[in-house]
Amino acid sequence: MTPDAIRRVQSSYEKIGDRGDALATAFYKDLFGRAPGLRRVFPDDLTSLKGHFDAALALVIRNLDSIGTIEPALRDLGAQHVHWGARPEDYVVARDALVTALRELSGSTWTAEIERDWRDAIALISATMLQGAAVETAVFAERLIDQES
């Protein structure tokens, strides 16, 4: 991502301000509307999860211009998502749900350029998480082989 694109993403996120709960609520509503089957892998009460989602997103967006510093944490998060049942295709659904939620909360300040920047940012974040998921899956495969030996 270019420095300008990163600044646009950060600025658009800052404009949402302290509406993190609204963003998380809109995100999960859209996510479950797009993929009702995903609802079963989440707790009934999303209150705690919404807080984690907002905090994680804020941290990642704040550090987008130095993504290397948070890559290990993103890979760990991807590994955790394997245990929660996330599949690679779920990341695409989540990206679309997040973009929709951001667009809804941004109102008239949302532009095609900002949407493209957000999609690029989410792709970068997702790819890093999927790397962690792939490593976790490979480690599981190795353990399986070791158990059979």
DSSP file (Angstrom, degrees, kcal/mol; ACC not computed):
  #  RESIDUE AA STRUCTURE BP1 BP2  ACC     N-H-->O    O-->H-N    N-H-->O    O-->H-N    TCO  KAPPA ALPHA  PHI   PSI    X-CA   Y-CA   Z-CA
    1    1 A M              0   0    0      0, 0.0   116,-0.0     0, 0.0     0, 0.0   0.000 360.0 360.0 360.0 145.7    0.0    0.0    0.0
    2    2 A T     >  -     0   0    0      1,-0.1     4,-2.4     4,-0.0     5,-0.2  -0.444 360.0-113.8 -78.3 156.7    1.2    3.5   -0.7
    3    3 A P  H  > S+     0   0    0      0, 0.0     4,-2.3     0, 0.0     5,-0.1   0.876 119.0  53.0 -56.9 -37.0    1.7    6.0    2.2
    4    4 A D  H  > S+     0   0    0      2,-0.2     4,-2.2     1,-0.2     5,-0.2   0.914 108.4  49.1 -65.7 -41.7   -1.2    8.0    0.8
    5    5 A A  H  > S+     0   0    0      2,-0.2     4,-2.3     1,-0.2    -1,-0.2   0.912 110.8  50.6 -63.0 -42.0   -3.5    5.0    0.8
    6    6 A I  H  X S+     0   0    0     -4,-2.4     4,-2.8     1,-0.2     5,-0.2   0.925 109.8  50.2 -61.3 -45.0   -2.5    4.2    4.3
    7    7 A R  H  X S+     0   0    0     -4,-2.3     4,-2.7     1,-0.2    -1,-0.2   0.883 109.4  51.4 -61.7 -38.6   -3.2    7.8    5.4
    8    8 A R  H  X S+     0   0    0     -4,-2.2     4,-2.6     2,-0.2    -1,-0.2   0.915 111.3  47.3 -65.8 -41.9   -6.7    7.6    3.8
    9    9 A V  H  X S+     0   0    0     -4,-2.3     4,-2.2     2,-0.2    -2,-0.2   0.949 114.6  46.3 -62.5 -48.5   -7.5    4.4    5.6
   10   10 A Q  H  X S+     0   0    0     -4,-2.8     4,-2.4     1,-0.2    -2,-0.2   0.908 113.7  48.9 -61.3 -42.5   -6.3    5.8    8.9
   11   11 A S  H  X S+     0   0    0     -4,-2.7     4,-1.9    -5,-0.2    -1,-0.2   0.910 110.8  49.1 -65.3 -42.8   -8.2    9.0    8.4
   12   12 A S  H  X S+     0   0    0     -4,-2.6     4,-0.9     1,-0.2    -1,-0.2   0.871 112.0  49.7 -66.1 -34.5  -11.4    7.3    7.4
   13   13 A Y  H >X S+     0   0    0     -4,-2.2     4,-1.0    -5,-0.2     3,-0.6   0.911 108.8  52.3 -68.6 -41.3  -11.2    5.1   10.5
   14   14 A E  H 3< S+     0   0    0     -4,-2.4     3,-0.4     1,-0.2    -2,-0.2   0.848 102.4  60.0 -62.3 -34.0  -10.5    8.1   12.7
   15   15 A K  H 3< S+     0   0    0     -4,-1.9    -1,-0.2     1,-0.3    -2,-0.2   0.794  98.0  57.6 -65.9 -27.8  -13.6    9.8   11.3
   16   16 A I  H X< S+     0   0    0     -4,-0.9     3,-0.9    -3,-0.6    -1,-0.3   0.825  90.7 170.4 -70.0 -29.5  -15.7    6.9   12.6
   17   17 A G  T 3<  -     0   0    0     -4,-1.0     3,-0.2    -3,-0.4    -1,-0.2  -0.269  58.1  -4.6  64.5-134.2  -14.2    7.8   16.0
   18   18 A D  T 3  S+     0   0    0      1,-0.2     3,-0.4    -3,-0.1    -1,-0.2   0.077 101.8 104.5 -87.4  25.8  -15.6    6.2   19.1
   19   19 A R    <>  +     0   0    0     -3,-0.9     4,-2.4     1,-0.2    -1,-0.2  -0.021  37.1 126.5 -94.1  31.1  -18.3    4.4   17.2
   20   20 A G  H  > S+     0   0    0      1,-0.2     4,-2.9     2,-0.2     5,-0.2   0.870  70.9  51.5 -57.5 -40.3  -16.3    1.2   17.5
   21   21 A D  H  > S+     0   0    0     -3,-0.4     4,-2.7     1,-0.2    -1,-0.2   0.899 109.8  50.1 -65.2 -38.8  -19.3   -0.7   18.9
   22   22 A A  H  > S+     0   0    0      2,-0.2     4,-2.5     1,-0.2    -2,-0.2   0.897 111.5  49.0 -64.8 -39.1  -21.5    0.5   16.1
   23   23 A L  H  X S+     0   0    0     -4,-2.4     4,-2.8     2,-0.2    -2,-0.2   0.942 113.0  46.1 -65.0 -47.4  -18.8   -0.7   13.6
   24   24 A A  H  X S+     0   0    0     -4,-2.9     4,-2.8     2,-0.2     5,-0.3   0.913 113.3  50.1 -62.1 -42.5  -18.6   -4.1   15.2
   25   25 A T  H  X S+     0   0    0     -4,-2.7     4,-2.2    -5,-0.2    -1,-0.2   0.935 113.5  44.8 -61.4 -47.1  -22.4   -4.4   15.4
   26   26 A A  H  X S+     0   0    0     -4,-2.5     4,-2.3     2,-0.2     5,-0.2   0.889 113.1  52.6 -64.4 -39.1  -22.7   -3.5   11.7
   27   27 A F  H  X S+     0   0    0     -4,-2.8     4,-3.0     2,-0.2    -2,-0.2   0.958 112.2  42.6 -61.8 -52.1  -19.9   -5.8   10.8
   28   28 A Y  H  X S+     0   0    0     -4,-2.8     4,-2.7     2,-0.2     5,-0.2   0.880 112.8  53.8 -66.3 -36.7  -21.3   -8.9   12.6
   29   29 A K  H  X S+     0   0    0     -4,-2.2     4,-1.5    -5,-0.3    -1,-0.2   0.946 114.6  40.8 -60.4 -47.8  -24.8   -8.2   11.3
   30   30 A D  H  X S+     0   0    0     -4,-2.3     4,-2.4     2,-0.2     5,-0.2   0.906 113.6  54.2 -67.7 -41.4  -23.6   -8.0    7.7
   31   31 A L  H  X S+     0   0    0     -4,-3.0     4,-2.5     1,-0.2    -2,-0.2   0.937 111.8  43.3 -57.6 -48.8  -21.3  -11.0    8.2
   32   32 A F  H  < S+     0   0    0     -4,-2.7    -1,-0.2     1,-0.2    -2,-0.2   0.778 111.9  55.0 -72.4 -25.2  -24.0  -13.2    9.5
   33   33 A G  H  < S+     0   0    0     -4,-1.5    -1,-0.2    -5,-0.2    -2,-0.2   0.881 113.8  40.9 -69.8 -38.4  -26.4  -12.0    6.8
   34   34 A R  H  < S+     0   0    0     -4,-2.4    -2,-0.2     1,-0.2    -3,-0.2   0.858 134.0  19.5 -75.2 -37.3  -23.9  -12.9    4.1
   35   35 A A    ><  +     0   0    0     -4,-2.5     3,-2.2    -5,-0.2     4,-0.5  -0.652  63.8 176.2-138.0  76.9  -22.9  -16.2    5.7
   36   36 A P  G >  S+     0   0    0      0, 0.0     3,-1.3     0, 0.0     4,-0.4   0.788  78.8  67.3 -55.0 -29.1  -25.5  -17.5    8.2
   37   37 A G  G >  S+     0   0    0      1,-0.3     3,-0.7     2,-0.2     4,-0.2   0.740  90.0  64.0 -64.8 -22.4  -23.5  -20.7    8.8
   38   38 A L  G X  S+     0   0    0     -3,-2.2     3,-1.8     1,-0.2     4,-0.3   0.751  82.8  78.2 -71.9 -22.8  -20.7  -18.6   10.4
   39   39 A R  G X  S+     0   0    0     -3,-1.3     3,-1.5    -4,-0.5    -1,-0.2   0.839  84.6  62.4 -56.4 -34.0  -23.0  -17.6   13.3
   40   40 A R  G <  S+     0   0    0     -3,-0.7    -1,-0.3    -4,-0.4    -2,-0.1   0.708  96.3  58.1 -68.0 -19.8  -22.6  -21.0   14.9
   41   41 A V  G <  S+     0   0    0     -3,-1.8    -1,-0.3    -4,-0.2    -2,-0.2   0.459  98.4  74.3 -90.0   0.8  -18.9  -20.5   15.4
   42   42 A F  S <  S-     0   0    0     -3,-1.5     4,-0.1    -4,-0.3     0, 0.0  -0.796  91.4 -99.6-110.3 154.1  -19.4  -17.4   17.5
   43   43 A P        -     0   0    0      0, 0.0    -1,-0.1     0, 0.0    -2,-0.1  -0.309  29.8-118.8 -66.7 156.0  -20.7  -17.0   21.0
   44   44 A D  S    S+     0   0    0      1,-0.2     2,-0.7    -4,-0.1    -2,-0.0   0.920 106.7  55.1 -60.2 -44.1  -24.3  -16.1   21.6
   45   45 A D        -     0   0    0      1,-0.1     4,-0.3     2,-0.0     3,-0.3  -0.834  65.9-176.8 -95.3 113.1  -23.4  -12.9   23.4
   46   46 A L     >  +     0   0    0     -2,-0.7     4,-2.9     1,-0.2     5,-0.2   0.388  53.4 104.7 -89.6   2.9  -21.1  -10.9   21.1
   47   47 A T  H  > S+     0   0    0      1,-0.2     4,-1.5     2,-0.2    -1,-0.2   0.918  85.7  38.6 -53.8 -52.9  -20.4   -8.1   23.6
   48   48 A S  H  > S+     0   0    0     -3,-0.3     4,-2.0     1,-0.2    -1,-0.2   0.905 115.8  52.9 -65.4 -42.1  -16.9   -9.2   24.6
   49   49 A L  H  > S+     0   0    0     -4,-0.3     4,-2.8     1,-0.2    -1,-0.2   0.874 104.1  56.2 -63.4 -37.7  -16.0  -10.2   21.0
   50   50 A K  H  X S+     0   0    0     -4,-2.9     4,-2.6     1,-0.2    -1,-0.2   0.900 107.0  50.1 -60.9 -40.6  -17.1   -6.7   19.7
   51   51 A G  H  X S+     0   0    0     -4,-1.5     4,-2.3    -5,-0.2    -1,-0.2   0.906 111.8  47.1 -64.1 -41.8  -14.7   -5.1   22.1
   52   52 A H  H  X S+     0   0    0     -4,-2.0     4,-2.7     2,-0.2     5,-0.2   0.909 112.0  51.2 -65.1 -42.0  -11.8   -7.4   21.0
   53   53 A F  H  X S+     0   0    0     -4,-2.8     4,-2.7     1,-0.2     5,-0.2   0.939 112.0  45.9 -60.2 -48.7  -12.7   -6.7   17.3
   54   54 A D  H  X S+     0   0    0     -4,-2.6     4,-2.5     1,-0.2    -1,-0.2   0.915 114.6  47.2 -63.1 -43.8  -12.7   -3.0   17.8
   55   55 A A  H  X S+     0   0    0     -4,-2.3     4,-2.3     2,-0.2    -1,-0.2   0.918 114.1  47.0 -65.2 -43.4   -9.4   -3.0   19.8
   56   56 A A  H  X S+     0   0    0     -4,-2.7     4,-2.5     2,-0.2     5,-0.2   0.922 113.5  48.0 -65.4 -43.9   -7.7   -5.3   17.2
   57   57 A L  H  X S+     0   0    0     -4,-2.7     4,-2.8    -5,-0.2     5,-0.3   0.925 111.5  50.3 -63.6 -43.4   -8.9   -3.3   14.3
   58   58 A A  H  X S+     0   0    0     -4,-2.5     4,-2.4    -5,-0.2    -1,-0.2   0.920 111.6  48.8 -60.3 -43.9   -7.8    0.0   15.9
   59   59 A L  H  X S+     0   0    0     -4,-2.3     4,-1.4     2,-0.2    -1,-0.2   0.924 113.6  45.9 -62.2 -45.5   -4.3   -1.4   16.6
   60   60 A V  H  < S+     0   0    0     -4,-2.5     3,-0.2     2,-0.2    -2,-0.2   0.931 114.4  46.5 -66.1 -45.6   -3.9   -2.7   13.1
   61   61 A I  H >< S+     0   0    0     -4,-2.8     3,-1.2     1,-0.2     4,-0.3   0.902 110.6  53.2 -65.7 -39.9   -5.1    0.5   11.4
   62   62 A R  H 3< S+     0   0    0     -4,-2.4     3,-0.3    -5,-0.3    -1,-0.2   0.828 117.5  38.3 -61.9 -31.6   -2.9    2.6   13.7
   63   63 A N  T >< S+     0   0    0     -4,-1.4     3,-1.8    -3,-0.2    -1,-0.2   0.161  79.7 113.0-106.1  16.6    0.1    0.5   12.7
   64   64 A L  G X  S+     0   0    0     -3,-1.2     3,-1.0     1,-0.3    -1,-0.2   0.827  74.3  57.4 -60.5 -32.2   -0.7    0.0    9.1
   65   65 A D  G 3  S+     0   0    0     -3,-0.3    -1,-0.3    -4,-0.3    -2,-0.1   0.580 117.0  34.6 -78.0  -7.4    2.3    2.1    8.0
   66   66 A S  G X  S+     0   0    0     -3,-1.8     3,-2.2     1,-0.1     4,-0.5  -0.344  73.6 156.0-135.5  53.4    4.6   -0.2   10.0
   67   67 A I  G X>  +     0   0    0     -3,-1.0     3,-1.2     1,-0.3     4,-0.9   0.757  63.2  72.0 -55.4 -29.2    2.8   -3.5    9.4
   68   68 A G  G 34 S+     0   0    0      1,-0.3     3,-0.4     2,-0.2    -1,-0.3   0.814  90.0  60.3 -58.2 -30.3    6.0   -5.5   10.0
   69   69 A T  G <4 S+     0   0    0     -3,-2.2    -1,-0.3     1,-0.2     4,-0.2   0.772 113.6  35.0 -70.8 -24.3    5.8   -4.7   13.7
   70   70 A I  T <> S+     0   0    0     -3,-1.2     4,-2.4    -4,-0.5    -1,-0.2   0.395  87.0 100.4-110.5   3.5    2.4   -6.4   14.0
   71   71 A E  H  X S+     0   0    0     -4,-0.9     4,-2.7    -3,-0.4     5,-0.2   0.910  81.8  52.7 -55.6 -45.1    2.9   -9.2   11.5
   72   72 A P  H  > S+     0   0    0      0, 0.0     4,-2.3     0, 0.0    -1,-0.2   0.915 110.6  47.8 -59.0 -40.3    3.7  -11.8   14.3
   73   73 A A  H  > S+     0   0    0      2,-0.2     4,-2.2     1,-0.2    -2,-0.2   0.897 112.1  49.7 -66.3 -39.3    0.5  -10.8   16.2
   74   74 A L  H  X S+     0   0    0     -4,-2.4     4,-2.3     2,-0.2    -1,-0.2   0.890 110.4  50.1 -66.5 -38.9   -1.6  -11.0   12.9
   75   75 A R  H  X S+     0   0    0     -4,-2.7     4,-2.3     2,-0.2    -2,-0.2   0.914 110.5  50.0 -64.7 -41.5   -0.1  -14.5   12.2
   76   76 A D  H  X S+     0   0    0     -4,-2.3     4,-2.3    -5,-0.2    -2,-0.2   0.906 109.6  51.6 -61.0 -41.1   -0.9  -15.6   15.7
   77   77 A L  H  X S+     0   0    0     -4,-2.2     4,-2.2     1,-0.2    -2,-0.2   0.901 108.7  51.0 -63.3 -40.7   -4.5  -14.3   15.2
   78   78 A G  H  X S+     0   0    0     -4,-2.3     4,-1.1     2,-0.2    -1,-0.2   0.899 108.6  51.5 -62.3 -40.3   -4.7  -16.3   12.0
   79   79 A A  H  X S+     0   0    0     -4,-2.3     4,-1.1     1,-0.2     3,-0.4   0.901 109.1  50.9 -63.1 -40.7   -3.5  -19.4   13.8
   80   80 A Q  H  X S+     0   0    0     -4,-2.3     4,-1.2     1,-0.2     3,-0.4   0.898 103.8  58.5 -62.4 -40.0   -6.2  -18.9   16.4
   81   81 A H  H  <>S+     0   0    0     -4,-2.2     5,-2.9     1,-0.2     4,-0.4   0.795  97.1  61.6 -63.4 -27.2   -8.9  -18.5   13.7
   82   82 A V  H ><5S+     0   0    0     -4,-1.1     3,-1.3    -3,-0.4    -1,-0.2   0.936 105.0  47.6 -60.2 -45.3   -8.0  -22.0   12.5
   83   83 A H  H 3<5S+     0   0    0     -4,-1.1    -1,-0.2    -3,-0.4    -2,-0.2   0.742 108.1  55.8 -69.0 -23.0   -9.0  -23.4   15.9
   84   84 A W  T 3<5S-     0   0    0     -4,-1.2    -1,-0.3     2,-0.0    -2,-0.2   0.482 124.0-103.7 -87.5  -3.1  -12.2  -21.3   15.7
   85   85 A G  T < 5 +     0   0    0     -3,-1.3    -3,-0.2    -4,-0.4     2,-0.2   0.578  63.1 159.1  96.7  10.3  -13.1  -22.9   12.4
   86   86 A A      < -     0   0    0     -5,-2.9    -1,-0.3    -6,-0.1    -2,-0.0  -0.455  22.5-159.2 -70.4 137.9  -12.3  -20.1   10.0
   87   87 A R    >>  -     0   0    0     -2,-0.2     3,-1.6     1,-0.1     4,-0.7  -0.800  31.4-107.8-111.0 156.8  -11.7  -21.1    6.4
   88   88 A P  H >> S+     0   0    0      0, 0.0     3,-1.3     0, 0.0     4,-0.6   0.880 119.4  56.0 -52.7 -40.9   -9.7  -19.0    3.8
   89   89 A E  H 3> S+     0   0    0      1,-0.3     4,-1.4     2,-0.2     3,-0.5   0.737  94.8  68.2 -66.7 -20.6  -12.9  -18.1    2.0
   90   90 A D  H <> S+     0   0    0     -3,-1.6     4,-2.6     1,-0.2    -1,-0.3   0.794  90.1  63.5 -66.8 -26.7  -14.4  -16.7    5.2
   91   91 A Y  H <X S+     0   0    0     -3,-1.3     4,-2.3    -4,-0.7    -1,-0.2   0.849 100.9  50.7 -66.4 -33.2  -11.8  -13.9    5.0
   92   92 A V  H  X S+     0   0    0     -4,-0.6     4,-2.3    -3,-0.5    -1,-0.2   0.916 111.2  47.5 -68.8 -43.3  -13.3  -12.7    1.8
   93   93 A V  H  X S+     0   0    0     -4,-1.4     4,-2.3     1,-0.2    -2,-0.2   0.916 112.9  49.2 -63.4 -42.7  -16.8  -12.7    3.3
   94   94 A A  H  X S+     0   0    0     -4,-2.6     4,-2.7     2,-0.2    -2,-0.2   0.898 109.0  53.0 -64.3 -40.5  -15.4  -10.8    6.4
   95   95 A R  H  X S+     0   0    0     -4,-2.3     4,-2.6     1,-0.2     5,-0.2   0.943 110.8  46.3 -58.6 -47.8  -13.7   -8.3    4.1
   96   96 A D  H  X S+     0   0    0     -4,-2.3     4,-2.1     1,-0.2    -1,-0.2   0.884 112.9  49.9 -64.6 -38.2  -16.9   -7.5    2.3
   97   97 A A  H  X S+     0   0    0     -4,-2.3     4,-2.3     2,-0.2    -1,-0.2   0.899 112.0  47.9 -66.5 -40.4  -18.8   -7.3    5.5
   98   98 A L  H  X S+     0   0    0     -4,-2.7     4,-2.7     2,-0.2     5,-0.2   0.917 111.0  50.0 -67.7 -42.4  -16.3   -4.9    7.0
   99   99 A V  H  X S+     0   0    0     -4,-2.6     4,-2.6    -5,-0.2    -2,-0.2   0.916 111.5  49.6 -61.7 -42.2  -16.2   -2.7    3.9
  100  100 A T  H  X S+     0   0    0     -4,-2.1     4,-2.5    -5,-0.2    -2,-0.2   0.926 111.9  47.7 -62.4 -44.7  -20.0   -2.5    4.0
  101  101 A A  H  X S+     0   0    0     -4,-2.3     4,-2.1     2,-0.2    -2,-0.2   0.913 113.1  48.2 -63.3 -42.8  -20.0   -1.6    7.7
  102  102 A L  H  X S+     0   0    0     -4,-2.7     4,-1.9     2,-0.2    -2,-0.2   0.914 111.3  50.5 -63.2 -43.1  -17.4    1.1    7.2
  103  103 A R  H  X S+     0   0    0     -4,-2.6     4,-1.5    -5,-0.2    -2,-0.2   0.923 110.0  50.3 -60.9 -45.3  -19.2    2.5    4.2
  104  104 A E  H  < S+     0   0    0     -4,-2.5    -1,-0.2     1,-0.2    -2,-0.2   0.904 114.9  42.6 -61.2 -42.7  -22.5    2.7    6.2
  105  105 A L  H  < S+     0   0    0     -4,-2.1    -1,-0.2     1,-0.2    -2,-0.2   0.747 110.8  56.5 -77.7 -23.1  -20.9    4.5    9.1
  106  106 A S  H >< S+     0   0    0     -4,-1.9     3,-1.6     1,-0.2    -1,-0.2   0.777  80.5 177.0 -80.9 -26.7  -18.8    6.8    6.9
  107  107 A G  G ><  -     0   0    0     -4,-1.5     3,-1.6     1,-0.3    -1,-0.2  -0.346  65.0  -0.4  62.0-132.5  -21.8    8.2    5.0
  108  108 A S  G 3  S+     0   0    0      1,-0.3    -1,-0.3    -2,-0.1    -2,-0.1   0.603 124.3  68.6 -71.5 -11.9  -21.0   11.0    2.5
  109  109 A T  G <  S+     0   0    0     -3,-1.6    -1,-0.3    -6,-0.1     2,-0.3   0.618  77.7 102.9 -81.1 -10.3  -17.2   10.9    3.2
  110  110 A W    <   +     0   0    0     -3,-1.6     2,-0.3    -7,-0.2    -7,-0.0  -0.538  50.3 176.9 -75.8 134.2  -16.9    7.4    1.7
  111  111 A T     >  -     0   0    0     -2,-0.3     4,-2.3     1,-0.1     5,-0.2  -0.863  45.3-108.4-130.8 166.5  -15.4    7.4   -1.8
  112  112 A A  H  > S+     0   0    0     -2,-0.3     4,-2.3     1,-0.2     5,-0.2   0.866 120.7  54.3 -61.0 -35.9  -14.5    4.7   -4.4
  113  113 A E  H  > S+     0   0    0      2,-0.2     4,-2.4     1,-0.2    -1,-0.2   0.917 108.1  47.6 -65.9 -43.2  -10.8    5.5   -3.6
  114  114 A I  H  > S+     0   0    0      2,-0.2     4,-2.8     1,-0.2     5,-0.2   0.898 110.8  52.3 -65.5 -39.1  -11.3    4.9    0.1
  115  115 A E  H  X S+     0   0    0     -4,-2.3     4,-2.6     2,-0.2    -2,-0.2   0.932 110.0  48.3 -62.3 -43.7  -13.1    1.7   -0.6
  116  116 A R  H  X S+     0   0    0     -4,-2.3     4,-2.3     2,-0.2    -2,-0.2   0.910 112.0  50.0 -61.1 -42.2  -10.3    0.5   -2.8
  117  117 A D  H  X S+     0   0    0     -4,-2.4     4,-2.6     2,-0.2    -2,-0.2   0.920 111.2  48.3 -62.8 -43.7   -7.8    1.5   -0.1
  118  118 A W  H  X S+     0   0    0     -4,-2.8     4,-3.0     2,-0.2     5,-0.3   0.919 110.2  51.5 -63.7 -42.5   -9.7   -0.4    2.6
  119  119 A R  H  X S+     0   0    0     -4,-2.6     4,-2.2     1,-0.2    -1,-0.2   0.904 111.4  48.1 -61.1 -40.2  -10.0   -3.5    0.4
  120  120 A D  H  X S+     0   0    0     -4,-2.3     4,-2.2     2,-0.2    -2,-0.2   0.916 112.5  48.7 -64.7 -43.1   -6.2   -3.4   -0.1
  121  121 A A  H  X S+     0   0    0     -4,-2.6     4,-2.5     1,-0.2    -2,-0.2   0.923 112.6  47.2 -63.3 -44.4   -5.6   -2.9    3.6
  122  122 A I  H  X S+     0   0    0     -4,-3.0     4,-3.2     1,-0.2     5,-0.2   0.875 109.8  53.8 -67.0 -36.4   -7.9   -5.8    4.5
  123  123 A A  H  X S+     0   0    0     -4,-2.2     4,-2.7    -5,-0.3    -1,-0.2   0.917 110.0  47.8 -62.3 -42.2   -6.2   -8.0    1.9
  124  124 A L  H  X S+     0   0    0     -4,-2.2     4,-1.8     2,-0.2    -2,-0.2   0.930 115.1  44.9 -63.2 -46.4   -2.8   -7.3    3.4
  125  125 A I  H  X S+     0   0    0     -4,-2.5     4,-2.4     2,-0.2    -2,-0.2   0.933 115.1  47.8 -62.6 -47.4   -4.1   -8.0    6.9
  126  126 A S  H  X S+     0   0    0     -4,-3.2     4,-3.0     1,-0.2     5,-0.2   0.904 108.8  53.5 -62.9 -42.6   -6.0  -11.2    5.7
  127  127 A A  H  X S+     0   0    0     -4,-2.7     4,-1.6    -5,-0.2    -1,-0.2   0.902 110.2  47.8 -60.7 -40.3   -2.9  -12.5    3.8
  128  128 A T  H  X S+     0   0    0     -4,-1.8     4,-1.6     2,-0.2    -1,-0.2   0.921 112.9  47.9 -66.3 -43.4   -0.8  -12.1    6.9
  129  129 A M  H  X S+     0   0    0     -4,-2.4     4,-2.2     1,-0.2    -2,-0.2   0.902 109.6  53.4 -63.0 -40.1   -3.4  -13.9    9.1
  130  130 A L  H  X S+     0   0    0     -4,-3.0     4,-2.5     1,-0.2    -1,-0.2   0.819 102.7  57.9 -66.7 -29.8   -3.7  -16.6    6.5
  131  131 A Q  H  X S+     0   0    0     -4,-1.6     4,-2.2     2,-0.2    -1,-0.2   0.926 108.3  46.5 -61.7 -43.8    0.1  -17.2    6.6
  132  132 A G  H  X S+     0   0    0     -4,-1.6     4,-2.4     1,-0.2    -2,-0.2   0.888 111.5  51.4 -64.0 -39.0   -0.3  -17.9   10.3
  133  133 A A  H  X S+     0   0    0     -4,-2.2     4,-2.3     2,-0.2    -2,-0.2   0.891 108.9  51.3 -64.4 -39.6   -3.3  -20.2    9.6
  134  134 A A  H  X S+     0   0    0     -4,-2.5     4,-2.4     2,-0.2    -2,-0.2   0.909 110.2  48.4 -65.3 -42.1   -1.2  -22.1    7.0
  135  135 A V  H  X S+     0   0    0     -4,-2.2     4,-2.7     2,-0.2     5,-0.2   0.930 111.3  50.6 -63.0 -44.6    1.7  -22.5    9.5
  136  136 A E  H  X S+     0   0    0     -4,-2.4     4,-2.1     1,-0.2    -2,-0.2   0.903 111.2  48.4 -60.2 -41.1   -0.7  -23.7   12.1
  137  137 A T  H  X S+     0   0    0     -4,-2.3     4,-2.2     2,-0.2    -1,-0.2   0.898 111.3  50.0 -66.0 -41.0   -2.3  -26.2    9.7
  138  138 A A  H  X S+     0   0    0     -4,-2.4     4,-2.3     2,-0.2    -2,-0.2   0.899 110.0  50.6 -64.4 -40.7    1.2  -27.5    8.7
  139  139 A V  H  X S+     0   0    0     -4,-2.7     4,-2.3     2,-0.2    -2,-0.2   0.908 109.5  51.1 -63.1 -41.7    2.2  -27.9   12.3
  140  140 A F  H  X S+     0   0    0     -4,-2.1     4,-2.2     1,-0.2    -2,-0.2   0.911 109.1  51.1 -61.4 -42.1   -1.0  -29.9   12.9
  141  141 A A  H  X S+     0   0    0     -4,-2.2     4,-2.2     1,-0.2    -2,-0.2   0.905 109.3  50.4 -62.2 -42.0   -0.2  -32.1    9.9
  142  142 A E  H  X S+     0   0    0     -4,-2.3     4,-2.6     1,-0.2    -1,-0.2   0.906 110.0  50.2 -63.0 -41.5    3.3  -32.7   11.3
  143  143 A R  H  X S+     0   0    0     -4,-2.3     4,-2.2     1,-0.2    -1,-0.2   0.895 109.0  52.6 -63.1 -38.9    1.9  -33.7   14.7
  144  144 A L  H  X S+     0   0    0     -4,-2.2     4,-1.3     2,-0.2    -2,-0.2   0.919 110.6  46.8 -63.0 -43.6   -0.6  -36.1   13.0
  145  145 A I  H  X S+     0   0    0     -4,-2.2     4,-0.9     1,-0.2     3,-0.3   0.914 111.2  52.0 -64.0 -43.1    2.3  -37.7   11.1
  146  146 A D  H  < S+     0   0    0     -4,-2.6     3,-0.4     1,-0.2    -1,-0.2   0.856 106.4  54.2 -63.4 -34.7    4.3  -38.0   14.3
  147  147 A Q  H  < S+     0   0    0     -4,-2.2    -1,-0.2     1,-0.2    -2,-0.2   0.824 108.8  48.9 -67.3 -30.8    1.4  -39.6   16.1
  148  148 A E  H  <        0   0    0     -4,-1.3    -1,-0.2    -3,-0.3    -2,-0.2   0.623 360.0 360.0 -84.4 -13.6    1.2  -42.3   13.4
  149  149 A S     <        0   0    0     -4,-0.9    -1,-0.2    -3,-0.4    -2,-0.2   0.479 360.0 360.0 -83.0 360.0    4.9  -43.1   13.5
